[in-house]
Amino acid sequence: MRKLLTGYVVNFNKRHKRCGHLFQNRYKSIVCEDDPYLLELTRYIHLNPLRAGIVDDLGGLNKYPWSGHSVLMGNSTRAWQESYSVLAYFGSKLETARKAYASFVNEGIAYGRRSELVGGGLIRSHGDWSQVVSLRKKGEAAGSDARVLGSSSFVDRILSEAEKKELETLRLHTCKSDLPTLLGKISKYEKIEKTEIISGVRRRDVVRGRKLFCQIAVGKMGYSGAEVARFLGISTSAVNRLAGSKELPECSKYIK
């Protein structure tokens, strides 16, 4: 099976001029400026089935069950899809908003495929923010960046913030201590036994110390959730949950 799957991926990548795993970076998130850019992106995404020939016309798209557009048009119901934030741009009354939204989508059919809304080629394989910033420093241009959609000032601001974040991350990486040292510091200053932090003790102060350890190790020092989980003897999901919760104010004093 491994030989079969590897062969398929190699041939697929040759045909489509891609690289890496078959599903590498297949799904992505986009930083999008509000108002017109959000609406343009929403319209473009919802017109995908029509451009791909999956449905024949706008009437078919309105009833197509595998798109959020049908929910906005009131033809499908999904409790988890929030539709008010989009329809609110088109009117305060539901029926009026739906008619205006439908007209807006219909106008977008004539635009076809829009490169500024999709990115392309190896852009999807650039990697994380540090790679985007690195390419910018080198002066390398790309047709579009699939991660940022908005005005030029908005894009410049986002990339500038990313560059500052990258520098801060590099600073922390150069001065980060190993996990046993961090554990010792937290044990000393929070007055908690090290053996309690790396055990299953659920006492409030111990849980807080464990949370502090995860937030610093993962969020500030760049350790992976798996590395921290192995050290603490707990699950990776538990580490990620603690690291992703509201940051404790004590974190700052351990990374100076």
Backbone as CSV, one residue per row, in Angstrom:
resi,resn,N_x,N_y,N_z,CA_x,CA_y,CA_z,C_x,C_y,C_z
1,MET,0.827,-1.197,0.000,0.000,0.000,0.000,0.868,1.256,0.000
2,ARG,1.973,1.215,0.756,2.846,2.388,0.817,3.406,2.709,-0.568
3,LYS,3.844,1.663,-1.287,4.394,1.855,-2.630,3.331,2.414,-3.572
4,LEU,2.116,1.881,-3.457,1.015,2.321,-4.306,0.678,3.785,-4.048
5,LEU,0.543,4.151,-2.789,0.174,5.520,-2.435,1.276,6.509,-2.792
6,THR,2.539,6.120,-2.555,3.657,6.998,-2.898,3.703,7.240,-4.409
7,GLY,3.502,6.173,-5.169,3.500,6.309,-6.622,2.404,7.232,-7.111
8,TYR,1.227,7.135,-6.506,0.108,7.994,-6.899,0.430,9.459,-6.631
9,VAL,0.992,9.750,-5.434,1.310,11.133,-5.074,2.373,11.714,-6.005
10,VAL,3.391,10.921,-6.320,4.460,11.393,-7.224,3.870,11.770,-8.581
11,ASN,3.035,10.913,-9.134,2.420,11.191,-10.433,1.457,12.372,-10.378
12,PHE,0.707,12.467,-9.274,-0.226,13.589,-9.106,0.543,14.909,-9.074
13,ASN,1.650,14.942,-8.326,2.447,16.162,-8.228,3.065,16.551,-9.563
14,LYS,3.477,15.564,-10.350,4.037,15.857,-11.680,2.972,16.457,-12.590
15,ARG,1.767,15.893,-12.545,0.693,16.374,-13.413,0.266,17.788,-13.069
16,HIS,0.219,18.079,-11.777,-0.311,19.375,-11.332,0.775,20.349,-10.874
17,LYS,2.037,19.985,-11.105,3.173,20.848,-10.756,3.135,21.263,-9.297
18,ARG,2.926,20.273,-8.438,2.911,20.496,-6.994,4.069,19.758,-6.359
19,CYS,4.208,19.906,-5.050,5.240,19.181,-4.321,4.717,18.825,-2.933
20,GLY,5.383,17.879,-2.275,5.019,17.518,-0.910,3.921,16.475,-0.833
21,HIS,3.304,16.374,0.349,2.240,15.407,0.571,1.013,15.750,-0.268
22,LEU,0.180,14.761,-0.506,-1.003,14.963,-1.337,-1.914,16.049,-0.771
23,PHE,-2.090,16.052,0.546,-2.975,17.030,1.168,-2.193,18.112,1.916
24,GLN,-0.950,18.345,1.525,-0.130,19.368,2.175,-0.717,20.748,1.918
25,ASN,-0.980,21.489,2.996,-1.505,22.853,2.913,-2.764,22.951,2.058
26,ARG,-3.524,21.846,1.981,-4.700,21.855,1.113,-5.742,22.842,1.609
27,TYR,-5.882,22.941,2.916,-6.857,23.863,3.479,-6.110,25.013,4.131
28,LYS,-6.608,26.207,3.947,-5.884,27.378,4.449,-6.870,28.404,4.990
29,SER,-6.388,29.278,5.847,-7.192,30.381,6.328,-6.658,31.663,5.716
30,ILE,-7.506,32.659,5.618,-7.132,33.915,4.981,-7.411,35.060,5.947
31,VAL,-6.432,35.943,6.123,-6.648,37.170,6.880,-7.332,38.138,5.929
32,CYS,-8.544,38.535,6.260,-9.357,39.323,5.321,-9.803,40.620,5.962
33,GLU,-9.637,41.724,5.236,-10.121,43.016,5.691,-11.644,43.022,5.602
34,ASP,-12.279,43.746,6.504,-13.734,43.748,6.569,-14.386,44.388,5.347
35,ASP,-15.710,44.353,5.357,-16.574,45.019,4.393,-16.379,44.541,2.961
36,PRO,-15.919,45.391,2.017,-15.954,44.954,0.612,-15.149,43.701,0.329
37,TYR,-13.996,43.535,0.985,-13.168,42.368,0.707,-13.797,41.098,1.254
38,LEU,-14.429,41.202,2.407,-15.129,40.048,2.963,-16.261,39.612,2.041
39,LEU,-17.027,40.578,1.539,-18.142,40.258,0.660,-17.660,39.686,-0.668
40,GLU,-16.587,40.240,-1.209,-16.032,39.722,-2.460,-15.571,38.279,-2.301
41,LEU,-14.921,38.004,-1.183,-14.424,36.652,-0.930,-15.590,35.678,-0.739
42,THR,-16.614,36.112,-0.009,-17.791,35.272,0.206,-18.459,34.928,-1.127
43,ARG,-18.639,35.940,-1.966,-19.261,35.713,-3.272,-18.424,34.776,-4.130
44,TYR,-17.121,34.999,-4.131,-16.244,34.193,-4.973,-16.274,32.721,-4.560
45,ILE,-16.199,32.480,-3.254,-16.210,31.099,-2.748,-17.532,30.409,-3.069
46,HIS,-18.641,31.118,-2.882,-19.944,30.517,-3.091,-20.262,30.283,-4.567
47,LEU,-19.524,30.929,-5.444,-19.712,30.705,-6.877,-18.848,29.556,-7.413
48,ASN,-18.023,28.978,-6.572,-17.144,27.877,-7.006,-17.896,26.728,-7.679
49,PRO,-19.012,26.234,-7.116,-19.725,25.117,-7.766,-20.214,25.474,-9.165
50,LEU,-20.599,26.734,-9.373,-21.076,27.159,-10.687,-19.918,27.242,-11.679
51,ARG,-18.787,27.808,-11.257,-17.623,27.898,-12.140,-17.092,26.506,-12.492
52,ALA,-17.215,25.570,-11.555,-16.711,24.208,-11.792,-17.672,23.354,-12.609
53,GLY,-18.868,23.879,-12.888,-19.838,23.129,-13.674,-20.606,22.100,-12.883
54,ILE,-20.524,22.160,-11.554,-21.258,21.206,-10.714,-22.756,21.521,-10.750
55,VAL,-23.085,22.808,-10.828,-24.481,23.228,-11.021,-24.550,24.021,-12.326
56,ASP,-25.742,24.083,-12.927,-25.880,24.695,-14.252,-26.115,26.197,-14.215
57,ASP,-26.794,26.653,-13.167,-27.134,28.073,-13.124,-27.302,28.517,-11.677
58,LEU,-27.674,29.784,-11.526,-27.819,30.334,-10.177,-28.936,29.650,-9.408
59,GLY,-29.993,29.223,-10.129,-31.080,28.508,-9.466,-30.591,27.210,-8.851
60,GLY,-29.724,26.511,-9.591,-29.152,25.271,-9.059,-28.228,25.535,-7.902
61,LEU,-27.489,26.642,-7.975,-26.575,27.004,-6.887,-27.351,27.330,-5.616
62,ASN,-28.504,27.978,-5.768,-29.315,28.354,-4.605,-29.753,27.134,-3.793
63,LYS,-29.898,25.983,-4.476,-30.356,24.767,-3.801,-29.234,23.757,-3.594
64,TYR,-28.020,24.090,-4.013,-26.895,23.156,-3.888,-26.594,22.925,-2.403
65,PRO,-26.700,21.685,-1.910,-26.625,21.442,-0.455,-25.220,21.510,0.139
66,TRP,-24.173,21.436,-0.713,-22.812,21.362,-0.183,-22.108,22.719,-0.225
67,SER,-22.873,23.770,-0.043,-22.313,25.123,-0.041,-23.050,25.969,0.981
68,GLY,-22.350,26.922,1.574,-22.987,27.817,2.533,-23.976,28.761,1.870
69,HIS,-23.894,28.895,0.543,-24.794,29.797,-0.182,-26.253,29.392,-0.002
70,SER,-26.535,28.092,-0.019,-27.916,27.633,0.120,-28.504,27.997,1.483
71,VAL,-27.655,28.077,2.493,-28.115,28.483,3.827,-28.450,29.966,3.827
72,LEU,-27.596,30.763,3.207,-27.852,32.196,3.128,-29.144,32.486,2.364
73,MET,-29.449,31.620,1.386,-30.672,31.808,0.604,-31.893,31.197,1.279
74,GLY,-31.704,30.523,2.413,-32.830,29.962,3.162,-33.308,28.620,2.664
75,ASN,-32.529,27.965,1.789,-32.932,26.676,1.239,-32.324,25.494,1.985
76,SER,-31.394,25.744,2.869,-30.798,24.700,3.711,-30.704,25.244,5.123
77,THR,-30.649,24.341,6.088,-30.553,24.752,7.491,-29.392,24.029,8.147
78,ARG,-28.489,24.794,8.720,-27.377,24.228,9.485,-27.200,25.061,10.745
79,ALA,-27.378,24.427,11.878,-27.322,25.150,13.154,-25.960,25.782,13.388
80,TRP,-24.896,25.171,12.820,-23.548,25.659,13.089,-23.127,26.785,12.154
81,GLN,-23.882,27.056,11.091,-23.476,28.126,10.167,-24.122,29.436,10.553
82,GLU,-23.291,30.439,10.768,-23.756,31.769,11.133,-23.925,32.576,9.842
83,SER,-25.138,32.988,9.546,-25.400,33.678,8.281,-25.741,35.154,8.443
84,TYR,-26.084,35.565,9.648,-26.526,36.945,9.854,-25.427,37.958,9.526
85,SER,-24.164,37.624,9.875,-23.069,38.579,9.682,-22.902,38.963,8.221
86,VAL,-23.206,38.043,7.297,-23.118,38.343,5.865,-24.376,39.055,5.391
87,LEU,-25.546,38.511,5.725,-26.803,39.098,5.260,-27.027,40.505,5.813
88,ALA,-26.452,40.798,6.974,-26.630,42.121,7.582,-26.053,43.234,6.716
89,TYR,-25.089,42.901,5.853,-24.536,43.902,4.946,-25.546,44.330,3.878
90,PHE,-26.591,43.518,3.673,-27.508,43.762,2.568,-28.884,44.253,3.008
91,GLY,-29.103,44.360,4.290,-30.379,44.878,4.761,-30.721,44.363,6.142
92,SER,-31.617,45.073,6.811,-31.999,44.699,8.179,-33.111,43.657,8.199
93,LYS,-33.902,43.592,7.103,-34.973,42.607,7.008,-34.475,41.399,6.221
94,LEU,-34.800,40.210,6.695,-34.242,38.978,6.146,-34.525,38.813,4.652
95,GLU,-35.764,38.935,4.241,-36.119,38.711,2.828,-35.465,39.749,1.924
96,THR,-35.457,40.998,2.377,-34.812,42.065,1.596,-33.325,41.807,1.461
97,ALA,-32.709,41.373,2.560,-31.267,41.102,2.555,-30.944,39.943,1.616
98,ARG,-31.777,38.911,1.618,-31.533,37.757,0.751,-31.648,38.128,-0.726
99,LYS,-32.601,38.964,-1.068,-32.754,39.393,-2.461,-31.546,40.216,-2.903
100,ALA,-31.089,41.113,-2.033,-29.939,41.948,-2.370,-28.663,41.107,-2.469
101,TYR,-28.538,40.135,-1.577,-27.376,39.232,-1.613,-27.388,38.402,-2.893
102,ALA,-28.558,37.877,-3.274,-28.676,37.079,-4.489,-28.296,37.894,-5.715
103,SER,-28.699,39.156,-5.739,-28.344,40.039,-6.848,-26.837,40.275,-6.885
104,PHE,-26.249,40.429,-5.717,-24.796,40.636,-5.606,-24.031,39.421,-6.133
105,VAL,-24.480,38.226,-5.767,-23.836,37.000,-6.238,-23.996,36.863,-7.750
106,ASN,-25.175,37.171,-8.247,-25.448,37.075,-9.689,-24.511,37.981,-10.489
107,GLU,-24.238,39.172,-9.968,-23.326,40.099,-10.643,-21.909,39.542,-10.723
108,GLY,-21.541,38.696,-9.761,-20.186,38.160,-9.724,-19.924,37.060,-10.735
109,ILE,-20.978,36.489,-11.319,-20.804,35.393,-12.285,-19.960,35.843,-13.467
110,ALA,-20.177,37.063,-13.924,-19.484,37.568,-15.110,-17.988,37.757,-14.882
111,TYR,-17.550,37.866,-13.625,-16.131,38.112,-13.346,-15.266,36.878,-13.553
112,GLY,-15.872,35.672,-13.481,-15.108,34.448,-13.670,-14.094,34.221,-12.563
113,ARG,-13.010,33.533,-12.922,-11.950,33.242,-11.952,-11.142,34.498,-11.702
114,ARG,-10.933,34.831,-10.420,-10.216,36.063,-10.051,-8.953,35.704,-9.285
115,SER,-7.810,35.909,-9.924,-6.529,35.502,-9.340,-6.231,36.210,-8.028
116,GLU,-6.724,37.451,-7.866,-6.411,38.184,-6.630,-7.118,37.618,-5.411
117,LEU,-8.100,36.729,-5.650,-8.844,36.141,-4.532,-8.422,34.722,-4.206
118,VAL,-7.513,34.141,-4.987,-7.199,32.735,-4.750,-5.738,32.451,-4.485
119,GLY,-4.818,33.279,-4.940,-3.411,32.896,-4.872,-3.193,31.746,-5.829
120,GLY,-2.000,31.150,-5.829,-1.831,30.033,-6.739,-0.429,29.501,-6.745
121,GLY,-0.195,28.462,-7.555,1.137,27.879,-7.699,1.694,27.433,-6.375
122,LEU,2.934,27.824,-6.111,3.614,27.397,-4.895,3.293,28.281,-3.699
123,ILE,2.437,29.272,-3.893,2.078,30.143,-2.778,1.511,29.333,-1.621
124,ARG,0.741,28.282,-1.962,0.137,27.474,-0.902,1.193,26.674,-0.141
125,SER,2.384,26.572,-0.688,3.432,25.799,-0.028,4.505,26.691,0.584
126,HIS,4.231,28.002,0.660,5.216,28.908,1.252,5.515,28.550,2.702
127,GLY,4.515,28.069,3.426,4.722,27.729,4.836,4.046,28.733,5.738
128,ASP,4.666,28.988,6.912,4.026,29.865,7.877,4.379,31.319,7.610
129,TRP,4.005,32.186,8.553,4.222,33.621,8.386,5.690,33.966,8.194
130,SER,6.583,33.245,8.867,8.008,33.570,8.755,8.484,33.407,7.321
131,GLN,7.910,32.424,6.597,8.289,32.220,5.201,7.776,33.355,4.326
132,VAL,6.566,33.820,4.602,6.015,34.939,3.841,6.876,36.183,4.029
133,VAL,7.256,36.451,5.293,8.102,37.607,5.590,9.466,37.460,4.939
134,SER,10.024,36.245,4.979,11.334,35.997,4.389,11.332,36.287,2.894
135,LEU,10.299,35.848,2.191,10.196,36.113,0.756,10.099,37.603,0.482
136,ARG,9.393,38.296,1.349,9.242,39.741,1.172,10.585,40.450,1.313
137,LYS,11.390,40.009,2.299,12.709,40.608,2.512,13.617,40.399,1.308
138,LYS,13.494,39.238,0.671,14.333,38.922,-0.480,13.871,39.632,-1.750
139,GLY,12.729,40.291,-1.674,12.225,40.976,-2.849,11.557,40.064,-3.848
140,GLU,11.214,38.843,-3.428,10.570,37.906,-4.337,9.073,38.199,-4.396
141,ALA,8.578,38.340,-5.601,7.173,38.674,-5.792,6.376,37.445,-6.177
142,ALA,5.104,37.461,-5.842,4.194,36.394,-6.251,2.937,37.044,-6.787
143,GLY,2.202,36.330,-7.623,1.009,36.896,-8.227,0.015,37.385,-7.193
144,SER,-0.133,36.665,-6.132,-1.007,37.063,-5.029,-0.687,36.214,-3.825
145,ASP,-1.008,36.722,-2.662,-0.748,35.979,-1.436,-2.081,35.503,-0.885
146,ALA,-2.292,34.193,-0.838,-3.589,33.637,-0.435,-3.900,33.879,1.032
147,ARG,-2.944,34.398,1.793,-3.174,34.550,3.226,-3.717,35.926,3.610
148,VAL,-3.548,36.942,2.770,-3.974,38.287,3.119,-4.813,38.851,1.986
149,LEU,-6.012,39.318,2.309,-6.884,39.913,1.308,-7.374,41.248,1.833
150,GLY,-7.026,42.323,1.130,-7.452,43.643,1.550,-6.714,44.719,0.800
151,SER,-6.858,45.955,1.263,-6.191,47.084,0.632,-4.689,47.002,0.861
152,SER,-3.916,47.779,0.120,-2.457,47.728,0.248,-2.014,48.122,1.644
153,SER,-2.676,49.112,2.248,-2.298,49.534,3.604,-2.587,48.434,4.612
154,PHE,-3.694,47.708,4.407,-4.050,46.607,5.300,-3.018,45.491,5.197
155,VAL,-2.642,45.120,3.965,-1.646,44.065,3.755,-0.310,44.458,4.361
156,ASP,0.109,45.710,4.166,1.384,46.180,4.730,1.366,46.098,6.254
157,ARG,0.222,46.456,6.849,0.127,46.416,8.311,0.222,44.992,8.828
158,ILE,-0.486,44.063,8.165,-0.473,42.665,8.585,0.927,42.079,8.478
159,LEU,1.617,42.330,7.358,2.970,41.799,7.170,3.958,42.428,8.147
160,SER,3.747,43.711,8.457,4.614,44.375,9.433,4.445,43.745,10.805
161,GLU,3.204,43.456,11.191,2.942,42.799,12.475,3.549,41.406,12.499
162,ALA,3.475,40.707,11.346,4.051,39.362,11.260,5.565,39.409,11.411
163,GLU,6.176,40.439,10.836,7.626,40.572,10.940,8.052,40.817,12.386
164,LYS,7.298,41.651,13.098,7.591,41.902,14.505,7.437,40.624,15.323
165,LYS,6.391,39.848,14.998,6.157,38.583,15.712,7.301,37.617,15.460
166,GLU,7.794,37.586,14.204,8.897,36.692,13.862,10.152,37.059,14.653
167,LEU,10.446,38.371,14.740,11.630,38.814,15.481,11.519,38.462,16.955
168,GLU,10.320,38.618,17.517,10.103,38.289,18.918,10.285,36.791,19.151
169,THR,9.774,35.987,18.202,9.923,34.531,18.314,11.384,34.122,18.257
170,LEU,12.145,34.735,17.340,13.571,34.426,17.230,14.305,34.816,18.506
171,ARG,13.919,35.937,19.090,14.559,36.381,20.340,14.318,35.367,21.450
172,LEU,13.091,34.886,21.543,12.755,33.916,22.588,13.459,32.592,22.358
173,HIS,13.610,32.214,21.081,14.262,30.934,20.780,15.728,30.957,21.162
174,THR,16.365,32.125,21.017,17.793,32.200,21.329,18.057,32.157,22.831
175,CYS,17.043,32.534,23.605,17.284,32.567,25.053,16.430,31.545,25.808
176,LYS,15.776,30.639,25.073,14.877,29.724,25.766,15.663,28.676,26.549
177,SER,15.124,28.325,27.673,15.754,27.315,28.514,15.139,25.964,28.194
178,ASP,15.759,24.904,28.715,15.184,23.589,28.478,14.003,23.387,29.428
179,LEU,13.236,22.364,29.188,12.011,22.142,29.963,12.270,21.865,31.444
180,PRO,13.297,21.073,31.799,13.566,20.869,33.225,13.899,22.169,33.957
181,THR,14.634,23.064,33.278,14.970,24.353,33.898,13.725,25.192,34.112
182,LEU,12.850,25.221,33.104,11.594,25.965,33.230,10.751,25.395,34.353
183,LEU,10.708,24.078,34.449,9.944,23.432,35.511,10.484,23.838,36.873
184,GLY,11.809,23.891,36.987,12.423,24.279,38.252,12.069,25.694,38.649
185,LYS,12.061,26.612,37.664,11.723,28.011,37.947,10.286,28.152,38.420
186,ILE,9.371,27.487,37.708,7.957,27.571,38.087,7.730,26.944,39.457
187,SER,8.394,25.839,39.714,8.275,25.177,41.013,8.744,26.095,42.144
188,LYS,9.847,26.797,41.887,10.426,27.672,42.908,9.552,28.896,43.174
189,TYR,9.198,29.613,42.112,8.486,30.883,42.286,6.999,30.712,42.602
190,GLU,6.400,29.593,42.126,4.981,29.373,42.414,4.783,28.512,43.657
191,LYS,5.934,28.051,44.235,5.895,27.244,45.453,5.051,25.970,45.272
192,ILE,5.354,25.255,44.187,4.692,23.992,43.882,5.766,22.943,43.642
193,GLU,5.577,21.764,44.166,6.544,20.694,43.950,6.578,20.286,42.473
194,LYS,7.791,20.056,41.965,7.934,19.652,40.559,7.189,18.348,40.287
195,THR,7.223,17.443,41.221,6.552,16.158,41.025,5.039,16.315,40.923
196,GLU,4.490,17.378,41.505,3.050,17.615,41.428,2.663,18.130,40.044
197,ILE,3.519,19.001,39.485,3.224,19.575,38.173,3.211,18.494,37.096
198,ILE,4.127,17.535,37.207,4.209,16.478,36.184,3.432,15.232,36.587
199,SER,2.497,15.413,37.499,1.640,14.294,37.906,0.205,14.637,37.534
200,GLY,-0.710,13.826,37.973,-2.119,14.066,37.657,-2.838,14.831,38.744
201,VAL,-2.114,15.476,39.649,-2.724,16.226,40.748,-3.623,17.328,40.193
202,ARG,-4.830,17.420,40.707,-5.805,18.381,40.194,-6.040,19.555,41.128
203,ARG,-5.190,19.720,42.138,-5.339,20.852,43.036,-5.227,22.160,42.252
204,ARG,-5.979,23.171,42.645,-6.085,24.393,41.847,-4.740,25.031,41.558
205,ASP,-3.880,25.158,42.572,-2.591,25.820,42.348,-1.683,24.986,41.446
206,VAL,-1.823,23.667,41.514,-1.017,22.787,40.666,-1.471,22.892,39.210
207,VAL,-2.785,22.891,39.008,-3.319,23.028,37.651,-2.889,24.365,37.055
208,ARG,-2.888,25.392,37.880,-2.464,26.718,37.414,-0.977,26.695,37.026
209,GLY,-0.166,26.019,37.830,1.262,25.914,37.524,1.502,25.126,36.246
210,ARG,0.719,24.067,36.044,0.825,23.263,34.827,0.412,24.083,33.607
211,LYS,-0.629,24.891,33.772,-1.096,25.770,32.704,-0.030,26.801,32.364
212,LEU,0.591,27.360,33.379,1.661,28.334,33.199,2.828,27.718,32.432
213,PHE,3.177,26.503,32.803,4.272,25.789,32.140,3.958,25.596,30.655
214,CYS,2.745,25.162,30.335,2.357,24.914,28.943,2.332,26.198,28.125
215,GLN,1.809,27.270,28.718,1.716,28.531,27.985,3.102,29.091,27.655
216,ILE,4.039,28.950,28.584,5.390,29.460,28.347,6.139,28.564,27.367
217,ALA,6.073,27.261,27.602,6.830,26.318,26.772,6.351,26.320,25.323
218,VAL,5.038,26.302,25.126,4.484,26.244,23.774,4.351,27.631,23.150
219,GLY,3.704,28.536,23.888,3.400,29.852,23.329,4.560,30.816,23.266
220,LYS,5.517,30.700,24.193,6.610,31.673,24.261,7.944,31.111,23.801
221,MET,8.185,29.835,24.041,9.501,29.259,23.752,9.525,28.372,22.510
222,GLY,8.375,28.113,21.942,8.349,27.416,20.667,8.393,25.904,20.718
223,TYR,8.229,25.309,21.907,8.169,23.847,21.976,6.841,23.374,21.395
224,SER,6.836,22.195,20.812,5.587,21.640,20.291,4.767,21.065,21.441
225,GLY,3.455,20.947,21.189,2.586,20.371,22.208,2.975,18.945,22.542
226,ALA,3.453,18.203,21.521,3.854,16.813,21.738,5.071,16.723,22.651
227,GLU,6.049,17.627,22.452,7.253,17.635,23.289,6.893,17.892,24.748
228,VAL,6.043,18.889,24.960,5.637,19.244,26.326,4.810,18.121,26.941
229,ALA,3.966,17.494,26.137,3.129,16.396,26.634,3.981,15.228,27.110
230,ARG,5.016,14.897,26.341,5.906,13.797,26.743,6.620,14.128,28.039
231,PHE,7.009,15.386,28.194,7.733,15.793,29.400,6.821,15.751,30.628
232,LEU,5.579,16.217,30.464,4.656,16.278,31.596,3.930,14.961,31.849
233,GLY,3.940,14.077,30.856,3.241,12.811,31.014,1.742,12.936,30.876
234,ILE,1.290,13.922,30.068,-0.141,14.090,29.813,-0.363,14.071,28.298
235,SER,-1.602,14.144,27.870,-1.901,14.065,26.440,-1.559,15.380,25.738
236,THR,-1.288,15.289,24.427,-0.986,16.476,23.629,-2.185,17.410,23.585
237,SER,-3.389,16.857,23.496,-4.590,17.699,23.462,-4.741,18.495,24.749
238,ALA,-4.370,17.884,25.880,-4.444,18.596,27.164,-3.451,19.754,27.196
239,VAL,-2.241,19.509,26.670,-1.226,20.575,26.614,-1.706,21.718,25.736
240,ASN,-2.217,21.388,24.549,-2.677,22.424,23.624,-3.855,23.205,24.184
241,ARG,-4.707,22.529,24.938,-5.848,23.203,25.552,-5.369,24.202,26.612
242,LEU,-4.411,23.788,27.420,-3.878,24.690,28.447,-3.107,25.844,27.816
243,ALA,-2.312,25.533,26.798,-1.496,26.563,26.148,-2.360,27.582,25.415
244,GLY,-3.507,27.133,24.888,-4.360,28.027,24.115,-5.386,28.788,24.933
245,SER,-5.462,28.517,26.233,-6.415,29.239,27.072,-5.899,30.642,27.388
246,LYS,-6.709,31.443,28.037,-6.352,32.828,28.330,-5.018,32.903,29.060
247,GLU,-4.116,33.731,28.521,-2.751,33.773,29.043,-2.703,34.306,30.474
248,LEU,-1.949,33.613,31.316,-1.768,34.049,32.701,-0.778,35.212,32.745
249,PRO,-1.033,36.209,33.585,-0.138,37.377,33.648,1.280,37.037,34.096
250,GLU,1.445,35.921,34.815,2.777,35.542,35.308,3.720,35.120,34.187
251,CYS,3.190,34.838,32.998,4.022,34.352,31.893,5.175,35.301,31.578
252,SER,4.906,36.608,31.639,5.893,37.594,31.217,7.158,37.564,32.067
253,LYS,7.053,37.258,33.341,8.244,37.320,34.192,9.205,36.155,33.965
254,TYR,8.742,35.114,33.282,9.603,33.956,33.031,10.345,34.033,31.700
255,ILE,10.045,35.039,30.857,10.661,35.099,29.542,11.489,36.354,29.324
256,LYS,11.749,37.097,30.368,12.537,38.319,30.236,14.016,37.949,30.063
